[in-house]
Amino acid sequence: MKDQFTITISDVHGSRNFSFNQLVRKFALFFILFIVLLLAGGATVIWWLNQETVNIEQRRIHAQDKYLSMLDKSKQDYALLESEKHRLQNSLDNKSKQVQFLDQTLQGLEDLIGVKPDEELPVQDRVKIVQLTTLEKKVMLQDIPNGRPVGKFQGVSSSYGWRIHPVTGKREFHRGIDYRGKIGDPVIATANGMVEYAGFHKKSGYGNLIILDHKDGFRTLYGHMSKLLVKTGEYVYKGERIGKIGSTGLSSGPHLHYEVSFVQRKLNPASFVDWRLQNYDLIFKRVKGVPWGSLSQAVQKRVQEVEKQLSLRDVK
């Protein structure tokens, strides 16, 4: 038949014939073609998907590398910030310790000079009060006799008060302190002042004598020296060498006779010898007859005037 075709299959059992018409044959061809196209399309899709997978993997790797790079940079930035944090913390701790130390030091200075601490005041004001108070006391300690009048302290041979004179043998009142020493040992001024007298004073028995006139009515006397280093009318400063220990005048051996007086009244020099910033207020109780309050107010006023002048100069 024209629209049929026959397929013969032979095996051990013999031959068998299968007949198909032309329509079935066309359908088989189309089906085979469809399968081929389907396989080709599937292969194409598989290739495209494979390419997309490769591209996606490349993008993933690129993104991963970028992320790791940003992560490393973030770690570095964090490490820098952490280091800066520790540095700032250490700096803050050091500043806190410094502030605490300065506060303790300021309190110590306030205690030393007798100023009552007022923690409500700013530190600058507290420091200014300490400065002014210290300046006032320093001025007092510069202008009013204090400390020993000898450069080398070797003891005291005779104190202030009644005694038997080592030369005359008579009982008399000793108006000063006798300091032991060797001939030539330095004698120093115990306060700023003007040389009222410098020379040999035969009538008093003090031999080579220096009298210093200090501010606020105080006066000091230095006797029996071997040599005088200043002249009458000169101005001397506290701690300056004014002479040398000797044994001139009515003397039994090398020593310095030292006196302190206030408005022609002799005072016990021992209280002035021990006077210093650390025990500043003690002399006000020990030495009577001196208007310490009035003197302190006068010194305070001078210091305030100086501070005012300095402030005006700074403003200009």
BELZIBEL-V93749 format. One record per backbone hydrogen bond with DSSP energy under -0.5 kcal/mol. NH is the residue of the N-H (numbers start at 1). CO is the residue of the C=O. E is the energy in kcal/mol with one decimal. If there is no record, write none. Layout:
BEGIN
nh=[NH & NH]
co=[CO & CO]
e=[E & E]
END
This chain:
BEGIN
nh=[4 & 5 & 7 & 9 & 11 & 14 & 16 & 18 & 20 & 22 & 25 & 26 & 27 & 28 & 29 & 30 & 31 & 32 & 33 & 34 & 35 & 36 & 37 & 38 & 39 & 40 & 41 & 42 & 43 & 44 & 45 & 46 & 47 & 48 & 49 & 50 & 51 & 52 & 53 & 54 & 55 & 56 & 57 & 58 & 59 & 60 & 61 & 62 & 63 & 64 & 65 & 66 & 67 & 68 & 69 & 70 & 71 & 72 & 73 & 74 & 75 & 76 & 77 & 78 & 79 & 80 & 81 & 82 & 83 & 84 & 85 & 86 & 87 & 88 & 89 & 90 & 91 & 92 & 93 & 94 & 95 & 96 & 97 & 98 & 99 & 100 & 101 & 102 & 103 & 104 & 105 & 106 & 107 & 108 & 109 & 110 & 111 & 112 & 113 & 114 & 115 & 117 & 119 & 121 & 126 & 127 & 128 & 129 & 130 & 131 & 132 & 133 & 134 & 135 & 136 & 137 & 138 & 139 & 140 & 141 & 142 & 143 & 144 & 146 & 147 & 151 & 153 & 154 & 154 & 157 & 158 & 161 & 163 & 165 & 165 & 169 & 172 & 172 & 174 & 174 & 175 & 177 & 178 & 179 & 179 & 180 & 181 & 184 & 185 & 187 & 188 & 189 & 192 & 193 & 194 & 195 & 196 & 196 & 197 & 199 & 201 & 201 & 202 & 205 & 206 & 207 & 208 & 209 & 209 & 210 & 211 & 212 & 213 & 214 & 214 & 215 & 217 & 218 & 219 & 220 & 221 & 222 & 223 & 224 & 225 & 226 & 227 & 229 & 230 & 233 & 234 & 236 & 239 & 240 & 242 & 243 & 244 & 245 & 246 & 248 & 250 & 251 & 255 & 256 & 257 & 258 & 258 & 259 & 260 & 261 & 262 & 263 & 265 & 266 & 267 & 269 & 271 & 272 & 272 & 273 & 274 & 275 & 279 & 280 & 282 & 283 & 283 & 284 & 285 & 285 & 286 & 287 & 288 & 292 & 295 & 296 & 297 & 298 & 299 & 300 & 301 & 302 & 303 & 304 & 305 & 306 & 307 & 308 & 309 & 310 & 311 & 312 & 313 & 314 & 315 & 316]
co=[1 & 20 & 18 & 16 & 14 & 11 & 9 & 7 & 5 & 3 & 21 & 22 & 23 & 24 & 25 & 26 & 27 & 28 & 29 & 30 & 31 & 32 & 33 & 34 & 35 & 36 & 37 & 38 & 39 & 40 & 41 & 42 & 43 & 44 & 45 & 46 & 47 & 48 & 49 & 50 & 51 & 52 & 53 & 54 & 55 & 56 & 57 & 58 & 59 & 60 & 61 & 62 & 63 & 64 & 65 & 66 & 67 & 68 & 69 & 70 & 71 & 72 & 73 & 74 & 75 & 76 & 77 & 78 & 79 & 80 & 81 & 82 & 83 & 84 & 85 & 86 & 87 & 88 & 89 & 90 & 91 & 92 & 93 & 94 & 95 & 96 & 97 & 98 & 99 & 100 & 101 & 102 & 103 & 104 & 105 & 106 & 107 & 108 & 109 & 110 & 110 & 115 & 117 & 118 & 122 & 123 & 124 & 125 & 126 & 127 & 128 & 129 & 130 & 131 & 132 & 133 & 134 & 135 & 136 & 137 & 138 & 139 & 140 & 190 & 272 & 186 & 151 & 152 & 180 & 178 & 178 & 174 & 172 & 163 & 170 & 165 & 163 & 170 & 161 & 172 & 173 & 258 & 158 & 177 & 256 & 155 & 254 & 245 & 182 & 243 & 149 & 240 & 142 & 236 & 213 & 234 & 194 & 211 & 211 & 209 & 199 & 207 & 200 & 201 & 201 & 201 & 225 & 199 & 207 & 222 & 197 & 220 & 194 & 212 & 218 & 143 & 214 & 215 & 261 & 212 & 259 & 210 & 257 & 206 & 208 & 244 & 244 & 242 & 242 & 195 & 231 & 193 & 189 & 237 & 187 & 187 & 227 & 185 & 255 & 224 & 205 & 249 & 246 & 179 & 223 & 177 & 256 & 221 & 267 & 219 & 265 & 217 & 262 & 264 & 260 & 267 & 268 & 268 & 269 & 269 & 270 & 272 & 276 & 277 & 279 & 279 & 280 & 281 & 281 & 282 & 282 & 283 & 286 & 290 & 291 & 292 & 293 & 294 & 295 & 296 & 297 & 298 & 299 & 300 & 301 & 302 & 303 & 304 & 305 & 306 & 307 & 308 & 309 & 310 & 311 & 312]
e=[-0.9 & -5.3 & -4.6 & -3.5 & -2.4 & -1.5 & -3.1 & -3.5 & -4.8 & -3.9 & -1.4 & -2.2 & -2.4 & -2.3 & -2.3 & -3.1 & -2.7 & -2.7 & -3.0 & -2.9 & -2.5 & -2.7 & -3.1 & -3.4 & -2.9 & -2.8 & -3.6 & -3.1 & -2.8 & -2.6 & -3.2 & -3.0 & -2.8 & -2.8 & -3.3 & -2.4 & -2.5 & -2.8 & -2.6 & -2.3 & -2.7 & -3.3 & -2.5 & -2.6 & -2.9 & -2.8 & -2.9 & -2.8 & -3.0 & -2.9 & -3.0 & -2.6 & -2.6 & -3.0 & -2.4 & -2.6 & -2.8 & -2.6 & -2.4 & -2.7 & -2.5 & -2.5 & -3.0 & -2.8 & -2.6 & -2.6 & -2.8 & -2.9 & -2.6 & -2.9 & -2.5 & -2.5 & -2.5 & -2.9 & -2.7 & -2.9 & -2.8 & -2.9 & -2.8 & -2.8 & -2.7 & -2.7 & -2.6 & -2.7 & -3.1 & -2.7 & -3.0 & -3.3 & -2.6 & -2.5 & -3.0 & -3.1 & -2.6 & -2.4 & -2.7 & -2.7 & -2.6 & -2.5 & -2.5 & -0.6 & -2.9 & -0.5 & -0.5 & -1.6 & -2.1 & -3.0 & -2.1 & -2.4 & -2.4 & -2.8 & -2.9 & -2.9 & -3.0 & -2.7 & -2.7 & -2.2 & -2.8 & -2.5 & -2.1 & -2.6 & -1.2 & -2.2 & -2.5 & -1.4 & -1.9 & -2.1 & -0.5 & -0.5 & -0.6 & -2.2 & -1.2 & -2.7 & -2.2 & -0.6 & -3.3 & -1.9 & -2.8 & -0.6 & -3.1 & -0.6 & -0.7 & -2.4 & -3.0 & -0.6 & -2.7 & -2.2 & -0.7 & -2.5 & -2.5 & -2.5 & -2.8 & -2.4 & -3.5 & -2.3 & -2.6 & -3.1 & -1.0 & -2.3 & -1.6 & -2.3 & -0.5 & -3.3 & -0.7 & -0.8 & -0.6 & -1.0 & -0.6 & -3.6 & -0.6 & -2.2 & -2.5 & -2.5 & -3.3 & -0.7 & -2.5 & -0.6 & -0.6 & -1.2 & -2.1 & -2.0 & -1.9 & -2.6 & -2.6 & -3.8 & -1.8 & -2.2 & -1.1 & -3.1 & -0.7 & -3.0 & -1.9 & -3.0 & -2.9 & -2.4 & -2.6 & -1.3 & -2.2 & -3.0 & -0.8 & -1.0 & -2.6 & -1.5 & -2.4 & -2.1 & -1.4 & -2.4 & -0.6 & -2.0 & -0.7 & -2.6 & -2.7 & -2.7 & -1.3 & -0.5 & -3.1 & -0.6 & -0.9 & -0.6 & -0.5 & -2.4 & -1.7 & -0.8 & -0.7 & -1.2 & -1.3 & -0.6 & -0.6 & -0.7 & -0.6 & -1.1 & -1.8 & -2.6 & -0.8 & -2.6 & -2.3 & -2.8 & -2.2 & -2.0 & -2.4 & -2.8 & -2.3 & -2.0 & -2.6 & -2.5 & -2.2 & -2.2 & -2.8 & -2.4 & -2.3 & -2.4 & -2.1 & -2.3 & -2.1 & -2.2 & -2.1 & -2.1]
END
